[in-house]
Amino acid sequence: MHVGEPELLGIKDLAHPDFGDAVSIKPGEIPVFWACGVTPQAVVMASRVPFAISHAPGHMFITDISDSYYHV
């Protein structure tokens, strides 16, 4: 979770986001950002791995198995 300046996260312009709808921040408002499924999706697509387990909208993938179990 990040509270504050979007630029610190690499977000250059909230009016032209890489994903999602544009937003405007009114005077006195503080922007808040949290992780979502788009970030890992972009990483998986860019890495071109042959297989990945992710989530469906509204249904995050949660497991009790450590990622080291799947390490190749």
PDB file of N, CA, C and O in Angstrom:
ATOM      1  N   MET A   1       0.848  -1.160   0.000  1.00  0.00           N
ATOM      2  CA  MET A   1       0.000   0.000   0.000  1.00  0.00           C
ATOM      3  C   MET A   1       0.893   1.221   0.000  1.00  0.00           C
ATOM      4  O   MET A   1       1.912   1.261   0.690  1.00  0.00           O
ATOM      5  N   HIS A   2       0.500   2.225  -0.785  1.00  0.00           N
ATOM      6  CA  HIS A   2       1.258   3.477  -0.876  1.00  0.00           C
ATOM      7  C   HIS A   2       0.288   4.638  -0.719  1.00  0.00           C
ATOM      8  O   HIS A   2      -0.754   4.687  -1.372  1.00  0.00           O
ATOM      9  N   VAL A   3       0.639   5.555   0.140  1.00  0.00           N
ATOM     10  CA  VAL A   3      -0.165   6.755   0.362  1.00  0.00           C
ATOM     11  C   VAL A   3       0.688   7.942  -0.039  1.00  0.00           C
ATOM     12  O   VAL A   3       1.768   8.153   0.513  1.00  0.00           O
ATOM     13  N   GLY A   4       0.205   8.716  -1.001  1.00  0.00           N
ATOM     14  CA  GLY A   4       0.948   9.917  -1.366  1.00  0.00           C
ATOM     15  C   GLY A   4       1.240  10.034  -2.848  1.00  0.00           C
ATOM     16  O   GLY A   4       0.447   9.629  -3.698  1.00  0.00           O
ATOM     17  N   GLU A   5       2.389  10.595  -3.129  1.00  0.00           N
ATOM     18  CA  GLU A   5       2.763  10.975  -4.490  1.00  0.00           C
ATOM     19  C   GLU A   5       2.821   9.796  -5.468  1.00  0.00           C
ATOM     20  O   GLU A   5       3.587   8.857  -5.251  1.00  0.00           O
ATOM     21  N   PRO A   6       2.019   9.832  -6.544  1.00  0.00           N
ATOM     22  CA  PRO A   6       2.034   8.762  -7.542  1.00  0.00           C
ATOM     23  C   PRO A   6       3.392   8.628  -8.237  1.00  0.00           C
ATOM     24  O   PRO A   6       3.771   7.531  -8.647  1.00  0.00           O
ATOM     25  N   GLU A   7       4.116   9.729  -8.371  1.00  0.00           N
ATOM     26  CA  GLU A   7       5.402   9.711  -9.052  1.00  0.00           C
ATOM     27  C   GLU A   7       6.402   8.769  -8.383  1.00  0.00           C
ATOM     28  O   GLU A   7       7.275   8.217  -9.053  1.00  0.00           O
ATOM     29  N   LEU A   8       6.281   8.581  -7.063  1.00  0.00           N
ATOM     30  CA  LEU A   8       7.182   7.689  -6.347  1.00  0.00           C
ATOM     31  C   LEU A   8       6.978   6.231  -6.749  1.00  0.00           C
ATOM     32  O   LEU A   8       7.840   5.389  -6.501  1.00  0.00           O
ATOM     33  N   LEU A   9       5.840   5.935  -7.367  1.00  0.00           N
ATOM     34  CA  LEU A   9       5.550   4.585  -7.855  1.00  0.00           C
ATOM     35  C   LEU A   9       5.799   4.464  -9.358  1.00  0.00           C
ATOM     36  O   LEU A   9       5.597   3.400  -9.943  1.00  0.00           O
ATOM     37  N   GLY A  10       6.235   5.551  -9.972  1.00  0.00           N
ATOM     38  CA  GLY A  10       6.442   5.544 -11.420  1.00  0.00           C
ATOM     39  C   GLY A  10       5.214   5.940 -12.209  1.00  0.00           C
ATOM     40  O   GLY A  10       5.196   5.799 -13.431  1.00  0.00           O
ATOM     41  N   ILE A  11       4.182   6.433 -11.536  1.00  0.00           N
ATOM     42  CA  ILE A  11       2.964   6.883 -12.211  1.00  0.00           C
ATOM     43  C   ILE A  11       3.161   8.348 -12.569  1.00  0.00           C
ATOM     44  O   ILE A  11       3.187   9.214 -11.695  1.00  0.00           O
ATOM     45  N   LYS A  12       3.301   8.615 -13.865  1.00  0.00           N
ATOM     46  CA  LYS A  12       3.622   9.962 -14.310  1.00  0.00           C
ATOM     47  C   LYS A  12       2.418  10.883 -14.381  1.00  0.00           C
ATOM     48  O   LYS A  12       2.526  12.077 -14.101  1.00  0.00           O
ATOM     49  N   ASP A  13       1.252  10.323 -14.759  1.00  0.00           N
ATOM     50  CA  ASP A  13       0.096  11.178 -14.986  1.00  0.00           C
ATOM     51  C   ASP A  13      -1.179  10.388 -14.710  1.00  0.00           C
ATOM     52  O   ASP A  13      -1.509   9.470 -15.461  1.00  0.00           O
ATOM     53  N   LEU A  14      -1.895  10.728 -13.650  1.00  0.00           N
ATOM     54  CA  LEU A  14      -3.138  10.022 -13.311  1.00  0.00           C
ATOM     55  C   LEU A  14      -4.215  10.207 -14.369  1.00  0.00           C
ATOM     56  O   LEU A  14      -5.160   9.422 -14.438  1.00  0.00           O
ATOM     57  N   ALA A  15      -4.079  11.234 -15.188  1.00  0.00           N
ATOM     58  CA  ALA A  15      -5.050  11.465 -16.259  1.00  0.00           C
ATOM     59  C   ALA A  15      -4.821  10.511 -17.433  1.00  0.00           C
ATOM     60  O   ALA A  15      -5.687  10.369 -18.296  1.00  0.00           O
ATOM     61  N   HIS A  16      -3.656   9.860 -17.467  1.00  0.00           N
ATOM     62  CA  HIS A  16      -3.322   8.920 -18.545  1.00  0.00           C
ATOM     63  C   HIS A  16      -2.655   7.671 -17.963  1.00  0.00           C
ATOM     64  O   HIS A  16      -1.463   7.453 -18.178  1.00  0.00           O
ATOM     65  N   PRO A  17      -3.410   6.853 -17.233  1.00  0.00           N
ATOM     66  CA  PRO A  17      -2.814   5.666 -16.587  1.00  0.00           C
ATOM     67  C   PRO A  17      -2.484   4.568 -17.598  1.00  0.00           C
ATOM     68  O   PRO A  17      -3.069   4.514 -18.680  1.00  0.00           O
ATOM     69  N   ASP A  18      -1.548   3.702 -17.239  1.00  0.00           N
ATOM     70  CA  ASP A  18      -1.217   2.545 -18.077  1.00  0.00           C
ATOM     71  C   ASP A  18      -2.373   1.550 -18.114  1.00  0.00           C
ATOM     72  O   ASP A  18      -2.598   0.891 -19.129  1.00  0.00           O
ATOM     73  N   PHE A  19      -3.101   1.442 -17.010  1.00  0.00           N
ATOM     74  CA  PHE A  19      -4.240   0.528 -16.894  1.00  0.00           C
ATOM     75  C   PHE A  19      -5.377   1.251 -16.195  1.00  0.00           C
ATOM     76  O   PHE A  19      -5.140   2.110 -15.346  1.00  0.00           O
ATOM     77  N   GLY A  20      -6.598   0.914 -16.542  1.00  0.00           N
ATOM     78  CA  GLY A  20      -7.752   1.457 -15.839  1.00  0.00           C
ATOM     79  C   GLY A  20      -8.162   2.844 -16.300  1.00  0.00           C
ATOM     80  O   GLY A  20      -7.678   3.363 -17.306  1.00  0.00           O
ATOM     81  N   ASP A  21      -9.058   3.417 -15.540  1.00  0.00           N
ATOM     82  CA  ASP A  21      -9.626   4.716 -15.881  1.00  0.00           C
ATOM     83  C   ASP A  21      -8.816   5.846 -15.272  1.00  0.00           C
ATOM     84  O   ASP A  21      -8.194   5.694 -14.220  1.00  0.00           O
ATOM     85  N   ALA A  22      -8.835   6.969 -15.945  1.00  0.00           N
ATOM     86  CA  ALA A  22      -8.175   8.165 -15.431  1.00  0.00           C
ATOM     87  C   ALA A  22      -8.922   8.660 -14.190  1.00  0.00           C
ATOM     88  O   ALA A  22     -10.136   8.496 -14.074  1.00  0.00           O
ATOM     89  N   VAL A  23      -8.185   9.256 -13.282  1.00  0.00           N
ATOM     90  CA  VAL A  23      -8.779   9.828 -12.072  1.00  0.00           C
ATOM     91  C   VAL A  23      -8.214  11.224 -11.868  1.00  0.00           C
ATOM     92  O   VAL A  23      -7.153  11.569 -12.388  1.00  0.00           O
ATOM     93  N   SER A  24      -8.937  12.007 -11.111  1.00  0.00           N
ATOM     94  CA  SER A  24      -8.438  13.329 -10.743  1.00  0.00           C
ATOM     95  C   SER A  24      -8.422  13.418  -9.220  1.00  0.00           C
ATOM     96  O   SER A  24      -9.294  12.875  -8.542  1.00  0.00           O
ATOM     97  N   ILE A  25      -7.435  14.100  -8.707  1.00  0.00           N
ATOM     98  CA  ILE A  25      -7.298  14.290  -7.268  1.00  0.00           C
ATOM     99  C   ILE A  25      -7.710  15.722  -6.955  1.00  0.00           C
ATOM    100  O   ILE A  25      -7.125  16.675  -7.471  1.00  0.00           O
ATOM    101  N   LYS A  26      -8.713  15.861  -6.113  1.00  0.00           N
ATOM    102  CA  LYS A  26      -9.210  17.184  -5.743  1.00  0.00           C
ATOM    103  C   LYS A  26      -8.318  17.785  -4.658  1.00  0.00           C
ATOM    104  O   LYS A  26      -7.647  17.052  -3.931  1.00  0.00           O
ATOM    105  N   PRO A  27      -8.306  19.112  -4.545  1.00  0.00           N
ATOM    106  CA  PRO A  27      -7.513  19.744  -3.490  1.00  0.00           C
ATOM    107  C   PRO A  27      -7.883  19.173  -2.109  1.00  0.00           C
ATOM    108  O   PRO A  27      -9.058  19.044  -1.765  1.00  0.00           O
ATOM    109  N   GLY A  28      -6.860  18.844  -1.345  1.00  0.00           N
ATOM    110  CA  GLY A  28      -7.070  18.276  -0.018  1.00  0.00           C
ATOM    111  C   GLY A  28      -7.144  16.760   0.004  1.00  0.00           C
ATOM    112  O   GLY A  28      -7.058  16.162   1.077  1.00  0.00           O
ATOM    113  N   GLU A  29      -7.303  16.116  -1.157  1.00  0.00           N
ATOM    114  CA  GLU A  29      -7.336  14.655  -1.219  1.00  0.00           C
ATOM    115  C   GLU A  29      -5.915  14.106  -1.305  1.00  0.00           C
ATOM    116  O   GLU A  29      -5.018  14.756  -1.842  1.00  0.00           O
ATOM    117  N   ILE A  30      -5.726  12.917  -0.777  1.00  0.00           N
ATOM    118  CA  ILE A  30      -4.433  12.236  -0.831  1.00  0.00           C
ATOM    119  C   ILE A  30      -4.648  10.920  -1.569  1.00  0.00           C
ATOM    120  O   ILE A  30      -5.485  10.113  -1.163  1.00  0.00           O
ATOM    121  N   PRO A  31      -3.897  10.693  -2.658  1.00  0.00           N
ATOM    122  CA  PRO A  31      -4.073   9.434  -3.388  1.00  0.00           C
ATOM    123  C   PRO A  31      -3.548   8.238  -2.599  1.00  0.00           C
ATOM    124  O   PRO A  31      -2.546   8.340  -1.891  1.00  0.00           O
ATOM    125  N   VAL A  32      -4.236   7.104  -2.732  1.00  0.00           N
ATOM    126  CA  VAL A  32      -3.856   5.852  -2.076  1.00  0.00           C
ATOM    127  C   VAL A  32      -3.813   4.769  -3.147  1.00  0.00           C
ATOM    128  O   VAL A  32      -4.714   4.671  -3.980  1.00  0.00           O
ATOM    129  N   PHE A  33      -2.762   3.960  -3.120  1.00  0.00           N
ATOM    130  CA  PHE A  33      -2.571   2.906  -4.114  1.00  0.00           C
ATOM    131  C   PHE A  33      -2.352   1.581  -3.398  1.00  0.00           C
ATOM    132  O   PHE A  33      -1.727   1.539  -2.338  1.00  0.00           O
ATOM    133  N   TRP A  34      -2.867   0.495  -3.976  1.00  0.00           N
ATOM    134  CA  TRP A  34      -2.651  -0.833  -3.413  1.00  0.00           C
ATOM    135  C   TRP A  34      -2.453  -1.814  -4.554  1.00  0.00           C
ATOM    136  O   TRP A  34      -2.821  -1.544  -5.697  1.00  0.00           O
ATOM    137  N   ALA A  35      -1.868  -2.952  -4.227  1.00  0.00           N
ATOM    138  CA  ALA A  35      -1.562  -3.957  -5.242  1.00  0.00           C
ATOM    139  C   ALA A  35      -2.842  -4.553  -5.819  1.00  0.00           C
ATOM    140  O   ALA A  35      -3.869  -4.643  -5.145  1.00  0.00           O
ATOM    141  N   CYS A  36      -2.753  -4.952  -7.069  1.00  0.00           N
ATOM    142  CA  CYS A  36      -3.873  -5.624  -7.716  1.00  0.00           C
ATOM    143  C   CYS A  36      -3.320  -6.680  -8.660  1.00  0.00           C
ATOM    144  O   CYS A  36      -2.104  -6.836  -8.775  1.00  0.00           O
ATOM    145  N   GLY A  37      -4.188  -7.390  -9.324  1.00  0.00           N
ATOM    146  CA  GLY A  37      -3.767  -8.467 -10.216  1.00  0.00           C
ATOM    147  C   GLY A  37      -3.146  -8.012 -11.511  1.00  0.00           C
ATOM    148  O   GLY A  37      -2.539  -8.824 -12.209  1.00  0.00           O
ATOM    149  N   VAL A  38      -3.271  -6.741 -11.867  1.00  0.00           N
ATOM    150  CA  VAL A  38      -2.720  -6.256 -13.128  1.00  0.00           C
ATOM    151  C   VAL A  38      -1.198  -6.302 -13.120  1.00  0.00           C
ATOM    152  O   VAL A  38      -0.586  -6.640 -14.133  1.00  0.00           O
ATOM    153  N   THR A  39      -0.582  -5.969 -11.996  1.00  0.00           N
ATOM    154  CA  THR A  39       0.879  -5.946 -11.928  1.00  0.00           C
ATOM    155  C   THR A  39       1.480  -7.322 -12.195  1.00  0.00           C
ATOM    156  O   THR A  39       2.337  -7.440 -13.071  1.00  0.00           O
ATOM    157  N   PRO A  40       1.066  -8.375 -11.474  1.00  0.00           N
ATOM    158  CA  PRO A  40       1.652  -9.686 -11.789  1.00  0.00           C
ATOM    159  C   PRO A  40       1.276 -10.174 -13.185  1.00  0.00           C
ATOM    160  O   PRO A  40       2.056 -10.885 -13.819  1.00  0.00           O
ATOM    161  N   GLN A  41       0.107  -9.807 -13.666  1.00  0.00           N
ATOM    162  CA  GLN A  41      -0.284 -10.198 -15.020  1.00  0.00           C
ATOM    163  C   GLN A  41       0.678  -9.605 -16.032  1.00  0.00           C
ATOM    164  O   GLN A  41       1.107 -10.297 -16.955  1.00  0.00           O
ATOM    165  N   ALA A  42       1.021  -8.344 -15.876  1.00  0.00           N
ATOM    166  CA  ALA A  42       1.965  -7.696 -16.786  1.00  0.00           C
ATOM    167  C   ALA A  42       3.334  -8.351 -16.716  1.00  0.00           C
ATOM    168  O   ALA A  42       3.998  -8.511 -17.740  1.00  0.00           O
ATOM    169  N   VAL A  43       3.766  -8.734 -15.514  1.00  0.00           N
ATOM    170  CA  VAL A  43       5.065  -9.397 -15.344  1.00  0.00           C
ATOM    171  C   VAL A  43       5.059 -10.758 -16.031  1.00  0.00           C
ATOM    172  O   VAL A  43       6.008 -11.095 -16.739  1.00  0.00           O
ATOM    173  N   VAL A  44       4.008 -11.538 -15.833  1.00  0.00           N
ATOM    174  CA  VAL A  44       3.916 -12.855 -16.455  1.00  0.00           C
ATOM    175  C   VAL A  44       3.917 -12.728 -17.974  1.00  0.00           C
ATOM    176  O   VAL A  44       4.595 -13.492 -18.662  1.00  0.00           O
ATOM    177  N   MET A  45       3.172 -11.782 -18.490  1.00  0.00           N
ATOM    178  CA  MET A  45       3.117 -11.598 -19.943  1.00  0.00           C
ATOM    179  C   MET A  45       4.485 -11.184 -20.497  1.00  0.00           C
ATOM    180  O   MET A  45       4.907 -11.677 -21.543  1.00  0.00           O
ATOM    181  N   ALA A  46       5.166 -10.291 -19.806  1.00  0.00           N
ATOM    182  CA  ALA A  46       6.463  -9.817 -20.271  1.00  0.00           C
ATOM    183  C   ALA A  46       7.540 -10.892 -20.165  1.00  0.00           C
ATOM    184  O   ALA A  46       8.451 -10.936 -20.992  1.00  0.00           O
ATOM    185  N   SER A  47       7.448 -11.757 -19.158  1.00  0.00           N
ATOM    186  CA  SER A  47       8.471 -12.788 -18.965  1.00  0.00           C
ATOM    187  C   SER A  47       8.275 -13.974 -19.894  1.00  0.00           C
ATOM    188  O   SER A  47       9.198 -14.761 -20.099  1.00  0.00           O
ATOM    189  N   ARG A  48       7.090 -14.107 -20.452  1.00  0.00           N
ATOM    190  CA  ARG A  48       6.773 -15.161 -21.422  1.00  0.00           C
ATOM    191  C   ARG A  48       7.018 -16.566 -20.867  1.00  0.00           C
ATOM    192  O   ARG A  48       7.484 -17.450 -21.585  1.00  0.00           O
ATOM    193  N   VAL A  49       6.700 -16.763 -19.588  1.00  0.00           N
ATOM    194  CA  VAL A  49       6.829 -18.096 -18.996  1.00  0.00           C
ATOM    195  C   VAL A  49       5.784 -19.020 -19.615  1.00  0.00           C
ATOM    196  O   VAL A  49       4.718 -18.556 -20.019  1.00  0.00           O
ATOM    197  N   PRO A  50       6.073 -20.319 -19.697  1.00  0.00           N
ATOM    198  CA  PRO A  50       5.128 -21.232 -20.332  1.00  0.00           C
ATOM    199  C   PRO A  50       3.892 -21.541 -19.490  1.00  0.00           C
ATOM    200  O   PRO A  50       2.882 -22.005 -20.020  1.00  0.00           O
ATOM    201  N   PHE A  51       3.965 -21.288 -18.180  1.00  0.00           N
ATOM    202  CA  PHE A  51       2.842 -21.627 -17.313  1.00  0.00           C
ATOM    203  C   PHE A  51       2.838 -20.696 -16.112  1.00  0.00           C
ATOM    204  O   PHE A  51       3.890 -20.392 -15.551  1.00  0.00           O
ATOM    205  N   ALA A  52       1.653 -20.243 -15.719  1.00  0.00           N
ATOM    206  CA  ALA A  52       1.532 -19.401 -14.528  1.00  0.00           C
ATOM    207  C   ALA A  52       0.153 -19.585 -13.923  1.00  0.00           C
ATOM    208  O   ALA A  52      -0.824 -19.809 -14.638  1.00  0.00           O
ATOM    209  N   ILE A  53       0.077 -19.489 -12.604  1.00  0.00           N
ATOM    210  CA  ILE A  53      -1.196 -19.544 -11.891  1.00  0.00           C
ATOM    211  C   ILE A  53      -1.465 -18.148 -11.367  1.00  0.00           C
ATOM    212  O   ILE A  53      -0.610 -17.547 -10.715  1.00  0.00           O
ATOM    213  N   SER A  54      -2.636 -17.637 -11.646  1.00  0.00           N
ATOM    214  CA  SER A  54      -2.958 -16.272 -11.229  1.00  0.00           C
ATOM    215  C   SER A  54      -4.304 -16.257 -10.512  1.00  0.00           C
ATOM    216  O   SER A  54      -4.489 -16.957  -9.517  1.00  0.00           O
ATOM    217  N   HIS A  55      -5.227 -15.470 -11.010  1.00  0.00           N
ATOM    218  CA  HIS A  55      -6.522 -15.304 -10.364  1.00  0.00           C
ATOM    219  C   HIS A  55      -7.560 -14.948 -11.421  1.00  0.00           C
ATOM    220  O   HIS A  55      -7.233 -14.743 -12.590  1.00  0.00           O
ATOM    221  N   ALA A  56      -8.792 -14.879 -10.998  1.00  0.00           N
ATOM    222  CA  ALA A  56      -9.879 -14.367 -11.815  1.00  0.00           C
ATOM    223  C   ALA A  56     -10.390 -13.108 -11.116  1.00  0.00           C
ATOM    224  O   ALA A  56     -10.265 -13.000  -9.897  1.00  0.00           O
ATOM    225  N   PRO A  57     -10.954 -12.165 -11.844  1.00  0.00           N
ATOM    226  CA  PRO A  57     -11.443 -10.948 -11.191  1.00  0.00           C
ATOM    227  C   PRO A  57     -12.351 -11.270 -10.003  1.00  0.00           C
ATOM    228  O   PRO A  57     -13.322 -12.016 -10.126  1.00  0.00           O
ATOM    229  N   GLY A  58     -12.013 -10.696  -8.860  1.00  0.00           N
ATOM    230  CA  GLY A  58     -12.793 -10.923  -7.652  1.00  0.00           C
ATOM    231  C   GLY A  58     -12.460 -12.203  -6.921  1.00  0.00           C
ATOM    232  O   GLY A  58     -13.067 -12.500  -5.892  1.00  0.00           O
ATOM    233  N   HIS A  59     -11.496 -12.978  -7.435  1.00  0.00           N
ATOM    234  CA  HIS A  59     -11.129 -14.262  -6.841  1.00  0.00           C
ATOM    235  C   HIS A  59      -9.611 -14.394  -6.840  1.00  0.00           C
ATOM    236  O   HIS A  59      -9.029 -14.953  -7.770  1.00  0.00           O
ATOM    237  N   MET A  60      -8.981 -13.884  -5.804  1.00  0.00           N
ATOM    238  CA  MET A  60      -7.525 -13.954  -5.717  1.00  0.00           C
ATOM    239  C   MET A  60      -7.084 -15.382  -5.413  1.00  0.00           C
ATOM    240  O   MET A  60      -7.759 -16.110  -4.685  1.00  0.00           O
ATOM    241  N   PHE A  61      -5.951 -15.771  -5.976  1.00  0.00           N
ATOM    242  CA  PHE A  61      -5.382 -17.096  -5.734  1.00  0.00           C
ATOM    243  C   PHE A  61      -4.596 -17.054  -4.428  1.00  0.00           C
ATOM    244  O   PHE A  61      -3.624 -16.309  -4.307  1.00  0.00           O
ATOM    245  N   ILE A  62      -5.016 -17.850  -3.457  1.00  0.00           N
ATOM    246  CA  ILE A  62      -4.361 -17.907  -2.155  1.00  0.00           C
ATOM    247  C   ILE A  62      -4.026 -19.367  -1.861  1.00  0.00           C
ATOM    248  O   ILE A  62      -4.851 -20.256  -2.074  1.00  0.00           O
ATOM    249  N   THR A  63      -2.826 -19.602  -1.378  1.00  0.00           N
ATOM    250  CA  THR A  63      -2.414 -20.969  -1.087  1.00  0.00           C
ATOM    251  C   THR A  63      -1.571 -21.004   0.181  1.00  0.00           C
ATOM    252  O   THR A  63      -1.024 -19.982   0.596  1.00  0.00           O
ATOM    253  N   ASP A  64      -1.467 -22.170   0.791  1.00  0.00           N
ATOM    254  CA  ASP A  64      -0.606 -22.322   1.955  1.00  0.00           C
ATOM    255  C   ASP A  64       0.709 -22.992   1.579  1.00  0.00           C
ATOM    256  O   ASP A  64       1.492 -23.372   2.449  1.00  0.00           O
ATOM    257  N   ILE A  65       0.946 -23.133   0.279  1.00  0.00           N
ATOM    258  CA  ILE A  65       2.185 -23.750  -0.195  1.00  0.00           C
ATOM    259  C   ILE A  65       3.184 -22.641  -0.523  1.00  0.00           C
ATOM    260  O   ILE A  65       2.867 -21.707  -1.260  1.00  0.00           O
ATOM    261  N   SER A  66       4.373 -22.750   0.021  1.00  0.00           N
ATOM    262  CA  SER A  66       5.421 -21.757  -0.215  1.00  0.00           C
ATOM    263  C   SER A  66       5.836 -21.746  -1.679  1.00  0.00           C
ATOM    264  O   SER A  66       5.810 -22.780  -2.348  1.00  0.00           O
ATOM    265  N   ASP A  67       6.217 -20.580  -2.170  1.00  0.00           N
ATOM    266  CA  ASP A  67       6.659 -20.486  -3.555  1.00  0.00           C
ATOM    267  C   ASP A  67       7.920 -21.309  -3.808  1.00  0.00           C
ATOM    268  O   ASP A  67       8.181 -21.695  -4.947  1.00  0.00           O
ATOM    269  N   SER A  68       8.707 -21.585  -2.765  1.00  0.00           N
ATOM    270  CA  SER A  68       9.915 -22.396  -2.934  1.00  0.00           C
ATOM    271  C   SER A  68       9.561 -23.831  -3.366  1.00  0.00           C
ATOM    272  O   SER A  68      10.379 -24.508  -3.988  1.00  0.00           O
ATOM    273  N   TYR A  69       8.364 -24.286  -3.041  1.00  0.00           N
ATOM    274  CA  TYR A  69       7.913 -25.616  -3.457  1.00  0.00           C
ATOM    275  C   TYR A  69       7.860 -25.707  -4.985  1.00  0.00           C
ATOM    276  O   TYR A  69       8.129 -26.766  -5.553  1.00  0.00           O
ATOM    277  N   TYR A  70       7.518 -24.608  -5.643  1.00  0.00           N
ATOM    278  CA  TYR A  70       7.365 -24.589  -7.099  1.00  0.00           C
ATOM    279  C   TYR A  70       8.638 -24.163  -7.824  1.00  0.00           C
ATOM    280  O   TYR A  70       8.672 -24.141  -9.055  1.00  0.00           O
ATOM    281  N   HIS A  71       9.680 -23.826  -7.077  1.00  0.00           N
ATOM    282  CA  HIS A  71      10.910 -23.344  -7.690  1.00  0.00           C
ATOM    283  C   HIS A  71      11.513 -24.415  -8.599  1.00  0.00           C
ATOM    284  O   HIS A  71      11.623 -25.579  -8.212  1.00  0.00           O
ATOM    285  N   VAL A  72      11.891 -24.020  -9.781  1.00  0.00           N
ATOM    286  CA  VAL A  72      12.482 -24.946 -10.762  1.00  0.00           C
ATOM    287  C   VAL A  72      13.986 -24.873 -10.687  1.00  0.00           C
ATOM    288  O   VAL A  72      14.676 -25.573 -11.428  1.00  0.00           O
TER     289      VAL A  72
END
